[in-house]
Amino acid sequence: MMRLPHAACIALMISVSALTAAAQPKLPYEQTDWCTPETEIDRLVLAGLAAEDIAPAVPCSDEVFIRRVYLAVTGRIPRAVAVEQFLADADPNRRARVIDDLLASDEAADYLTLKWCDLLRVKAEFPINLWPNAVQCYHRWIRDAVGQNMPYDQFARHLLTSSGSNFRVPPVNFYRALQGSEPPSLAAAVALTFMGTRLEAWPQDQRDQMAAFFSRIAYKGTAEWKEEIVYLNPACNEPLEAVLPDGTRVHIEAGEDPRQAFADWLISDDNPWFARSIANRVWSWLMGRGIVHEPDDIRDDNPPVNPELLALLEREMAGSGYDLRHLYRLILNSRTWQQSSIPASDDPTAEKLFAFYLPRRLDAEVLIDTLCWLGGRGESYSSPIPEPFTYIPEYHPTVELADGSITSSFLEMFGRPSRDTGLEAERSNEPTEGQRLYLLNSMDVAKRLSKSPLLREAAAKASEGPGGAIRWVYLSLLSREPTEAEFAALTAYAAEAGLKPQDLLVDLMWALINSKEFLYLH
């Protein structure tokens, strides 16, 4: 029978997490002095905090930073070797250099592609019926665009104006990945994705005016199974008078595509929606909360908490030629993003004013990929679609899955989005009792840990002296070394329970993956 870790060990190790016990010392989670220069972002955030008499958090430690930046940019925890190298680096610009390296990595492109696939509803089966062939070509196009850092205005234009086969012209799947093909449904998807607003909250006449730009899209099938052509309907041969969301009237000649006129307006530098929406969305991805919250609910009666900050990010986005990596780099290199997740103020408005880094549970895909790495074996996926593309090897990272229809019981339990609506709120990172019980009691987790390659790596470190193996487990899972109190507690536990070294390491790994420090981006 598989041996479960002693409950006392789990309780003890969870209790030492700084995220669960405010009375614990702030080392090794914080440091005294900033190694990051103050930016304009920080000056605007601090001005907002000063106006409310709220103290900002202190700097996060290098140990917290290296774990945070890897997870936020690549969806992967850093390997212990990378942590050691970073902590030993005396270069004062080491944080900025790591940010640049990660943003240029394939892993960063994979993780950002996952986020875009959620928003663009990349899914083969009900209620989004793209079908597997279209999913694969759409996903590959998005991945290539992200990997090549295609300017965001070009990315949007391709999605808004493309016509042709959904198997051969990947961006046309934007108009296929919807629950309805009527102009109001198309307009609502455009508004949500590129303007960060929910069209149902608009007055009816404005919704109708927006839908007019998508009223001449038509669809037809081909002899190839499941293929569909998206095209400009030639039967609509009269001029069109339309009104843009800002009230500007446009005349569209017969035979012209109204989508082109809309895209020209949308991606112009002085557009009131485009740069604001993506700036707010990226800030939300990196900070855990939008300057306008929710990030896809921009409206007049839901104002930004810091208008000057949002305006700055808008200007930077447009001024950089809509370079998403520039926006990421700007935010990641700010003190605001690099501050501690331990609040310095108990004011209830501290969170929404970004007085500290907002902790949040890791994405379902990130968690299962980490457990797969830890256990040395992959995840078993399932799909309702009997297609060749739905066979996924177990070693395939979940972050890189193209099709939202392909899933697993773990992904369902841990809140992976269904990709039905394109809303950010589809993803749930709220912990549940079922999740806690799974991580504490699952035989799947037990098997992964008992056969973990990390056990062999840690055992090899035992020759480096007392605690070498324990230190390696901490570096691998939490990106830091154990504190003296933690090491003493483990030593006492091992002696009391009479554990063999390998059994102690299994118990330690099990305890750590159940801690908030492991489960949360913090």
C-alpha positions, 0 to 999 in steps of 0.5 A, spaced: 500 500 500 502 506 498 504 510 504 501 517 505 505 522 509 504 523 516 499 528 517 503 532 522 508 533 517 503 536 512 500 541 517 507 543 520 510 545 513 503 548 510 504 553 517 510 555 515 508 559 509 508 566 509 502 566 505 498 563 511 501 566 517 502 573 517 506 573 524 512 569 520 518 573 519 518 576 512 525 573 510 526 570 505 520 573 502 522 580 502 528 585 502 529 592 505 532 595 499 530 596 491 534 594 486 530 596 481 529 603 479 523 607 480 519 608 473 513 612 471 508 607 473 511 607 480 510 614 481 503 614 478 501 608 483 504 611 489 501 618 488 494 614 488 496 610 494 498 617 497 492 620 496 488 615 500 494 614 505 496 607 504 503 605 505 506 600 499 509 594 500 516 593 500 520 589 495 520 582 494 526 578 495 530 575 489 527 568 491 520 571 490 522 575 484 525 569 480 519 564 481 514 570 480 517 572 473 518 565 470 510 563 472 508 570 470 511 570 463 512 562 461 507 559 466 513 554 468 516 554 475 524 555 474 528 549 475 533 549 481 539 550 477 536 557 474 534 559 481 542 558 484 545 562 478 540 567 479 541 568 486 549 568 485 549 573 480 551 580 483 549 584 476 545 590 479 541 589 472 540 581 473 532 582 474 531 586 467 536 581 464 532 575 466 525 579 464 528 580 457 531 573 456 524 570 458 520 574 454 524 572 448 523 565 449 519 559 446 516 558 453 513 565 453 510 565 447 507 558 448 504 561 455 501 567 452 498 563 446 494 559 451 491 566 454 489 568 447 486 561 445 482 562 451 479 569 449 479 567 442 475 561 443 479 556 440 475 549 441 473 544 436 466 542 439 460 544 442 458 550 443 464 552 439 464 548 433 471 549 429 472 542 428 479 539 429 483 541 423 481 549 424 483 548 431 490 546 429 491 551 423 488 557 428 492 555 434 499 555 429 497 562 426 496 565 433 502 561 436 506 564 430 504 571 431 505 571 438 512 568 437 514 573 432 511 579 436 506 581 431 504 588 432 498 588 436 494 592 431 496 588 425 494 582 429 487 585 430 486 587 423 488 580 420 482 577 425 477 582 423 478 583 416 480 576 413 476 572 408 477 565 405 477 557 408 477 556 415 482 551 414 487 555 409 486 562 412 487 561 419 484 568 422 477 567 419 476 562 425 475 568 429 468 569 425 467 561 426 469 561 433 462 563 436 455 560 438 452 565 433 453 567 426 448 573 426 451 580 426 449 582 433 453 576 435 459 578 431 459 585 433 459 582 441 465 578 440 469 584 436 467 589 442 469 584 447 475 581 444 478 588 442 474 593 446 474 590 452 467 591 453 460 588 453 455 590 448 449 587 451 450 593 456 450 598 450 443 602 448 440 598 443 441 603 437 448 603 438 448 595 438 445 595 432 450 601 429 455 596 431 452 590 428 452 593 421 459 593 420 458 585 420 452 585 416 455 583 410 459 576 412 457 570 409 458 563 410 458 557 405 461 550 406 465 546 401 466 539 399 471 538 404 468 535 410 467 541 416 471 546 411 467 553 411 468 559 407 468 566 410 466 571 405 463 578 403 456 577 401 456 579 394 448 579 394 449 586 398 450 590 393 448 597 395 452 602 399 452 602 406 451 608 411 454 606 418 455 609 425 462 608 428 462 607 436 464 614 437 458 617 433 462 618 426 458 616 420 461 613 415 459 611 407 461 604 405 460 603 397 457 597 394 462 592 394 467 594 399 468 590 406 465 594 412 470 590 416 475 594 413 472 601 415 471 598 422 478 596 423 481 602 420 477 606 426 479 601 431 486 601 430 488 608 429 492 611 435 487 616 437 481 610 438 478 611 445 478 603 446 483 599 442 490 601 446 486 602 453 483 595 452 489 591 451 493 595 456 488 594 461 488 586 459 495 585 460 496 589 466 490 584 469 494 578 467 500 581 470 498 584 476 491 579 478 487 585 477 485 590 472 486 598 472 478 597 470 476 591 473 473 586 470 478 587 464 473 586 459 468 590 462 470 597 460 464 602 460 463 609 463 460 607 469 466 602 471 471 607 471 479 606 472 482 606 479 488 610 476 486 614 470 493 617 469 496 610 470 491 607 464 493 613 460 500 612 461 500 604 458 495 606 453 500 611 450 506 606 451 502 601 447 500 606 441 507 609 441 511 603 441 507 600 435 503 596 439 509 592 441 506 587 446 513 585 449 514 592 450 508 593 454 510 586 458 517 589 459 514 596 462 510 593 467 515 587 469 520 592 470 516 596 475 517 596 482 509 596 483 510 589 479 516 587 483 513 589 490 512 584 496 505 580 496 505 581 503 501 588 504 504 593 509 497 596 510 490 593 512 486 598 508 481 595 504 482 599 498 489 597 498 488 591 493 485 595 488 490 601 488 496 596 487 499 597 494 502 590 494 502 584 489 496 580 489 497 573 490 492 568 486 492 560 485 496 558 479 492 556 473 490 549 472 494 548 466 500 550 470 499 546 476 498 539 472 504 541 468 508 542 474 506 535 477 507 532 471 514 534 471 515 533 478 512 526 477 516 524 471 510 522 467 504 526 463 497 527 464 492 523 460 487 527 456 480 525 454 476 528 448 469 527 445 471 528 438 474 521 435 479 525 430 486 524 429 488 531 432 485 529 439 490 523 440 495 527 445 501 524 447 502 524 455 508 528 455 505 534 451 505 540 456 498 542 457 500 549 456 501 547 449 494 544 448 491 547 442 484 545 443 479 547 449 475 541 448 481 536 450 481 536 457 482 531 463 479 531 470 484 535 473 483 541 468 476 540 470 477 540 477 482 546 477 478 551 473 480 551 466 476 555 462 471 552 457 472 557 452 465 558 450 464 566 451 471 569 451 470 572 458 476 572 462 471 570 468 471 563 465 477 561 468 476 560 475 483 560 480 479 560 486 480 554 491 475 548 492 475 543 497 475 538 492 482 541 490 484 540 497 482 533 498 485 531 491 492 534 493 492 531 500 489 524 498 490 522 491 493 516 489 495 519 482 499 525 486 502 519 491 504 515 485 507 521 482 511 523 488 514 516 490 517 515 483 519 523 482 526 524 478 526 529 483 528 524 489 534 522 485 536 529 484 535 530 491 539 524 493 545 526 489 545 532 493 546 529 500 553 528 499 554 536 499 552 536 507 547 536 512 540 538 508 543 538 501 537 534 499 532 538 503 535 544 500 534 541 493 527 540 494 526 547 496 529 550 491 526 546 486 519 547 488 519 554 492 525 557 488 528 558 495 532 555 501 529 552 507 529 557 513 532 555 519 526 553 523 523 549 517 530 545 517 529 544 524 522 542 524 523 537 518 529 534 522 525 533 528 519 530 524 524 525 521 527 523 528 520 522 531 517 518 525 523 514 524 523 515 517 528 513 511 531 519 507 527 518 501 521 517 505 522 524 508 523 527 501 517 524 499 513 527 505 516 534 504 514 534 497 507 532 498 507 537 504 510 543 499 505 542 494 499 543 498 502 549 501 500 556 499 507 558 497 507 553 492 500 553 489 500 561 488 503 566 484 505 570 489 
